[in-house]
Amino acid sequence: MVYRRFRIVLIARVLLLCGTIYLFYFLILKTSYYAATLIVASVIAYQITTLIQYVEKTNRDLTRFLDAIKYSDFSQTFINTGLGSSFNDLKAAFNDVILKFQEARSEKEEHFRYLQTVVQHVGIGLLAFDSNGQVSLINNAAKRLLNVPYLKNINALRSFSESLVDILTELNSGQKTLVKIDTPNEQLQFVIYATEFRMQGQRFTLVSLQNIGAELEEKEMEAWQKLIRVLTHEIMNSITPISSLAATANGLLQDTVEETNIPADAVDDIGNALQTIHKRSEGLSNFVDAYRNLTRIPKPNFQIFPVSVLYDRIHMLMRTQAKEQKIDFSVDIYPESLELTADPELVEQILINLSMNAFQAVQGMTAPEVGLRASQDEKGRVLLQVSDNGPGILKEVQEKIFIPFFTTKKGGSGIGLSLSRQIMRLHRGTISVQSEPNVKTVFTLRF
């Protein structure tokens, strides 16, 4: 029953072919009908061809099925052609297998899209490249960190940072390193972790990039604040009784002089010594109180205000001094309607401190210039800048000027810039400096 239809049709075709061949020989041997003989020969050739095609139909379907799997062409379908139930079952099995492959492929594509979505939305930059530097994966976080819209080869990053490319190519699997990168606008501190994997016999390197500059600054400031709290507490505990005892001793000395015969010179010396101790104790107490400001910054009172209003106040405060020192003090805001969300009083304190520093830096210059600039960077963040054409800041000093107690000015306390950085941290912003000695120094507040 299984092959009944196929066998019947096959037997019928063979018998018909045999009859046609018999007729062909009959015409050749017994007649002279050459035209009829030629027609019969053509019919025989046609019958043989169709018979072969009929017999090999299953082989062709099987070959088409295997090719569909080989080339992942799962759009193929196999239609029943009336060869019998067994052939119908075979083609149904082909269609079922094709359907299963389609489902597996669809599921694989869904998993790939899911993985791509996760990779693109993760906050850590991910970058995968082969031994030739060809990039096969870069997520949105890495694009933002590296400031590139797309990346085909890591060597294209040399315009961004030569050292970064060298580190990426030299990192071994499982190795972690920290690298500092100076960009035109800010300094980045990347922690880089690399791992290797193989795919289709090819070696790839997967690198994670994370800018931890803000976290490092935060931890550094917390450490300094803790140290300052301990130092000020211990110093004040020692200074307060010394100052009090010096004042008391000075008073007792004046009362005792009237009742004793202590020489006047000795009394004056003792009195001067006690007054010196008292004054120095008060001076040290005031000095410590100044450093306490680093741990007592109020929380920002955020407001939306025009930058022009802020700059007008600063220009009004500084214009008299600028006129006296013959300083070209300029203000440039682009766009003029630029607004900022921050605490105006705290930001004004930073800008006044930076302006005062700039005024001091250009003293003695032949054509002193100090400028206030306001604009937006390529990411839409507000930038406030204070620039001067003074002697500048050495490269090795630039990394230290925001550290508490560090100062390059004679008689400076080392508080101003550290305080400014803490205020910017409370605004979730940054303060940075770029300086070219004897050309230009620019302090940038990035909100």
C-alpha positions in Angstrom: 0.0 0.0 0.0 2.9 2.4 0.8 4.4 2.5 -2.6 1.3 1.3 -4.5 0.7 4.5 -6.4 4.4 5.0 -7.1 4.8 1.4 -8.3 1.7 1.4 -10.4 2.7 4.6 -12.1 6.3 3.3 -12.5 5.2 -0.1 -14.0 2.8 1.7 -16.3 5.5 4.0 -17.6 7.9 1.1 -18.1 5.4 -0.9 -20.0 4.5 2.2 -22.1 8.2 2.7 -22.8 8.7 -0.9 -23.8 5.7 -0.7 -26.1 7.1 2.5 -27.7 10.5 0.8 -28.1 8.8 -2.2 -29.8 7.0 0.1 -32.1 10.3 1.9 -32.9 12.0 -1.3 -34.0 8.9 -2.4 -35.9 8.9 0.8 -37.9 12.6 0.5 -38.7 12.6 -3.1 -39.7 9.2 -3.5 -41.3 8.3 -0.2 -42.8 9.8 2.8 -44.5 7.9 5.5 -42.6 11.0 7.5 -41.6 9.0 10.5 -40.3 6.9 8.3 -38.0 10.1 6.5 -36.9 11.7 9.8 -35.9 8.6 10.9 -34.0 8.6 7.6 -32.1 12.3 8.0 -31.3 11.5 11.4 -29.8 8.7 10.0 -27.8 11.1 7.3 -26.4 13.7 9.9 -25.4 11.0 12.0 -23.7 9.6 9.0 -21.9 13.1 8.0 -20.6 13.8 11.6 -19.5 10.5 11.9 -17.6 10.9 8.4 -16.1 14.3 9.4 -14.7 13.0 12.6 -13.3 10.1 10.8 -11.8 12.3 8.3 -10.1 14.9 10.9 -8.9 12.3 13.4 -7.6 12.9 12.2 -4.0 16.7 12.6 -4.4 16.2 16.1 -5.6 14.0 17.0 -2.7 16.5 15.5 -0.3 19.3 17.4 -1.9 17.3 20.6 -1.8 16.5 19.9 1.9 20.2 19.4 2.7 21.3 22.5 0.8 18.7 24.5 2.7 20.3 23.4 6.0 23.8 23.9 4.7 23.1 27.5 3.6 20.6 28.4 6.3 17.9 29.0 3.7 14.8 28.1 5.8 12.4 29.6 3.3 12.1 26.2 1.4 8.9 24.3 1.4 8.1 20.8 0.1 4.7 20.2 -1.6 3.0 16.9 -1.9 2.9 15.8 -5.6 0.8 12.6 -5.3 3.6 10.1 -5.3 2.1 8.2 -2.4 1.6 8.5 1.4 5.3 7.6 2.1 6.5 10.4 0.0 3.9 12.7 1.5 5.2 11.7 5.0 8.8 12.3 3.9 8.0 15.8 2.7 6.0 16.6 5.8 9.0 15.5 7.8 11.2 17.9 5.7 8.8 20.7 6.3 8.8 20.0 10.1 12.6 20.0 10.3 12.7 23.3 8.3 10.1 24.8 10.7 12.2 23.7 13.8 15.2 25.3 12.2 13.2 28.5 11.7 12.1 28.5 15.3 15.7 27.9 16.5 17.0 30.6 14.3 14.3 33.0 15.5 15.1 32.2 19.1 18.8 32.7 18.5 18.2 36.1 16.9 16.0 37.1 19.9 18.7 36.1 22.4 21.3 38.0 20.3 19.1 41.1 20.3 18.5 40.7 24.0 22.2 40.5 24.6 22.9 43.5 22.4 20.3 45.5 24.3 21.9 44.6 27.7 25.4 45.3 26.4 24.4 48.7 24.9 22.6 49.8 28.1 25.2 48.7 30.6 27.0 51.7 32.3 30.5 50.3 31.8 32.2 50.7 28.5 32.8 47.5 26.6 35.1 47.1 23.6 36.0 43.9 21.8 38.6 43.6 19.0 40.7 41.0 17.2 44.5 40.6 17.0 44.5 43.2 14.1 42.7 45.8 16.1 39.4 45.4 14.2 36.6 46.2 16.5 33.7 43.8 16.6 31.8 45.3 19.5 31.6 48.7 21.1 28.7 49.7 23.4 27.2 53.2 23.9 29.0 53.7 27.2 32.4 53.1 25.5 31.4 55.6 22.7 30.6 58.2 25.3 33.8 57.7 27.2 36.0 57.7 24.1 33.9 60.4 22.4 33.4 58.5 19.1 30.2 57.9 17.2 31.6 54.6 15.8 34.9 52.7 15.8 36.3 50.2 13.3 39.8 49.8 14.5 41.3 50.7 17.9 44.2 52.5 16.1 41.7 55.2 15.3 41.8 56.1 19.0 45.4 57.4 18.7 44.0 60.9 18.0 42.2 60.5 21.4 45.1 59.1 23.3 48.3 57.4 22.2 48.9 55.8 25.6 45.4 54.3 25.7 45.9 52.4 22.4 49.3 51.1 23.5 47.8 49.8 26.8 44.8 48.2 24.9 47.2 46.3 22.6 49.6 45.3 25.4 47.1 44.2 28.1 47.2 40.5 28.8 44.1 38.5 29.7 43.0 39.0 33.3 45.2 42.1 33.7 43.8 45.4 35.1 45.4 48.8 34.9 44.7 52.5 35.6 45.4 55.1 33.0 45.1 58.9 33.0 44.1 60.6 29.8 44.2 64.4 29.3 41.6 65.6 26.9 41.1 69.2 25.7 38.4 69.7 28.2 39.1 67.4 31.2 41.2 64.7 32.7 39.9 61.2 32.6 41.0 58.3 34.8 40.1 54.9 33.3 40.3 51.6 35.0 40.8 49.0 32.3 40.2 45.2 32.6 41.0 42.8 29.7 40.0 39.2 29.0 40.5 37.0 26.0 38.2 34.6 24.2 38.1 32.6 21.0 35.2 32.5 18.5 35.3 30.5 15.3 39.0 29.9 15.8 39.9 33.6 16.1 41.2 35.3 19.2 39.4 38.4 20.5 40.2 40.7 23.4 37.3 42.1 25.5 38.1 45.2 27.4 36.0 47.0 30.0 36.5 50.8 30.4 35.3 52.8 33.4 36.0 56.4 34.3 36.6 56.4 38.0 37.9 60.0 38.2 34.8 61.2 40.1 34.9 58.3 42.5 38.6 58.8 43.2 38.1 62.5 43.8 35.2 61.7 46.1 37.2 59.2 48.2 40.2 61.5 48.2 38.0 64.4 49.5 36.4 62.2 52.2 39.9 61.1 53.3 41.1 64.7 53.5 38.0 65.8 55.4 38.4 63.0 58.0 42.1 64.0 58.4 41.2 67.7 58.8 38.5 66.8 61.4 41.0 64.8 63.4 43.8 67.4 63.1 41.6 70.4 63.9 40.0 68.6 66.9 43.3 67.7 68.4 44.9 71.0 67.7 42.0 73.0 69.1 42.0 70.8 72.2 45.6 71.9 72.8 45.4 75.5 71.6 42.3 76.5 73.6 43.8 75.8 77.1 47.1 77.4 76.1 45.5 80.6 74.9 43.3 80.7 78.0 46.2 80.0 80.4 48.3 82.7 78.7 45.6 85.3 79.1 45.1 84.2 82.8 48.8 84.2 83.5 49.1 87.7 82.0 46.3 89.0 84.3 47.9 87.3 87.4 51.2 88.8 86.5 49.8 92.3 86.5 48.2 91.7 89.9 51.4 90.2 91.4 53.6 93.0 90.2 52.0 95.4 92.7 52.6 93.0 95.6 56.2 92.0 94.8 59.5 93.6 94.0 60.0 91.9 90.6 62.2 94.0 88.3 60.2 95.9 85.7 62.3 94.5 82.9 61.5 91.0 83.9 57.8 91.8 84.2 57.8 93.3 80.7 59.7 90.3 79.3 57.2 87.8 80.9 54.3 89.9 79.8 55.5 90.1 76.2 56.1 86.4 76.2 52.6 85.7 77.5 51.1 88.1 75.0 53.0 86.5 72.2 51.8 83.0 73.3 48.2 84.3 73.5 48.4 86.0 70.1 50.0 83.1 68.4 47.4 80.7 69.9 44.6 82.9 68.6 46.3 83.1 65.2 46.7 79.3 65.1 43.1 78.9 66.2 41.9 81.2 63.3 44.2 79.2 61.0 42.5 76.0 62.1 39.0 77.5 61.8 39.8 78.4 58.2 40.5 74.7 57.4 37.3 73.7 59.2 35.5 75.4 56.3 36.5 72.4 54.2 34.2 70.2 56.3 31.4 72.7 56.7 30.3 73.5 53.2 26.5 73.9 53.2 24.3 71.8 50.8 23.7 73.7 47.6 20.4 75.5 47.2 19.8 74.7 43.5 18.2 77.4 41.4 17.8 78.1 37.7 19.4 81.4 36.8 21.0 83.2 33.8 24.8 83.0 33.7 24.9 86.6 32.6 23.5 87.8 35.9 26.2 85.9 37.8 29.0 87.2 35.5 27.7 90.8 35.8 28.0 90.6 39.6 31.6 89.3 39.4 32.6 91.8 36.8 31.2 94.6 39.0 33.1 93.3 42.0 36.4 93.0 40.1 36.3 95.9 37.7 37.9 98.5 40.1 40.9 96.2 40.8 41.1 95.4 37.1 41.3 99.1 36.3 43.9 99.7 38.9 46.1 96.9 37.6 45.3 97.8 34.0 44.0 94.3 33.3 41.9 93.6 30.2 39.0 91.9 32.1 36.5 90.5 29.5 33.3 88.5 29.7 32.0 86.2 26.9 28.8 84.1 27.2 27.5 81.9 24.4 24.6 81.7 24.0 23.7 84.9 25.8 20.6 83.3 27.2 22.6 80.4 28.8 21.2 79.3 32.1 22.6 77.2 34.9 21.0 75.0 37.6 23.2 75.5 40.7 23.6 77.4 43.9 24.5 80.9 42.7 26.2 82.0 45.9 28.5 78.9 46.1 29.3 79.2 42.3 30.0 82.9 42.8 32.4 82.1 45.6 34.3 79.8 43.3 34.5 82.3 40.5 35.6 85.1 42.7 38.4 82.9 44.1 39.5 81.9 40.6 39.3 85.5 39.4 41.4 86.7 42.4 44.0 84.0 41.6 44.0 85.1 37.9 44.5 88.7 38.9 47.5 87.8 41.1 48.9 85.6 38.3 49.0 88.4 35.7 50.7 91.0 38.0 53.8 92.3 36.3 52.7 91.2 32.8 53.0 93.7 30.0 49.5 93.1 28.6 47.6 91.3 31.4 44.4 89.6 30.4 41.7 87.8 32.5 38.6 86.4 30.9 35.3 84.9 32.0 33.8 82.5 29.5 30.5 80.5 29.5 29.4 77.9 26.9 28.3 74.4 26.5 30.4 71.4 25.6 29.6 68.8 22.9 27.5 66.9 25.4 25.4 69.9 26.3 27.0 70.5 29.8 27.4 74.0 30.9 31.1 75.2 31.1 32.2 78.2 33.2 35.8 79.2 32.6 38.3 81.7 34.1 41.4 82.3 32.0 44.6 84.4 32.3 47.8 84.9 30.3 50.1 84.7 33.3 53.2 82.6 33.8 51.0 79.4 34.0 51.2 76.3 36.1 53.8 73.5 35.6 52.5 70.1 34.6 53.6 68.3 37.7 52.0 71.0 39.9 48.6 70.9 38.1 47.8 67.5 39.8 48.5 68.9 43.3 46.8 72.3 43.3 43.4 70.9 44.4 44.9 69.1 47.4 44.2 70.8 50.8 47.2 72.6 52.3 49.1 72.7 48.9 49.8 76.1 47.5 52.3 77.8 45.2 51.5 81.3 46.4 53.6 82.9 49.1 51.4 83.3 52.1 48.7 81.1 50.6 46.7 78.7 52.8 46.0 76.0 50.2 42.2 76.2 50.9 40.6 78.0 48.0 41.0 75.5 45.1 40.3 72.6 47.4 37.2 74.3 48.7 36.2 75.0 45.0 36.5 71.3 44.1 34.4 70.3 47.1 31.7 72.8 46.0 31.7 71.4 42.5 31.5 67.8 43.9 28.3 68.9 45.8 27.0 70.1 42.4 28.0 66.7 40.8 30.4 68.6 38.6 34.1 68.9 38.1 36.8 71.6 38.2 39.9 71.2 36.1 42.9 73.2 34.9 44.8 73.4 31.7 47.9 75.5 31.4 50.5 76.4 28.9 53.3 78.2 30.7 53.6 81.9 29.7 50.7 81.5 27.2 47.4 80.7 28.9 45.9 79.1 32.0 42.2 78.1 32.0 40.2 76.8 35.0 37.0 75.1 33.9 33.9 74.4 35.9 31.8 71.6 34.2 28.3 71.1 35.5 
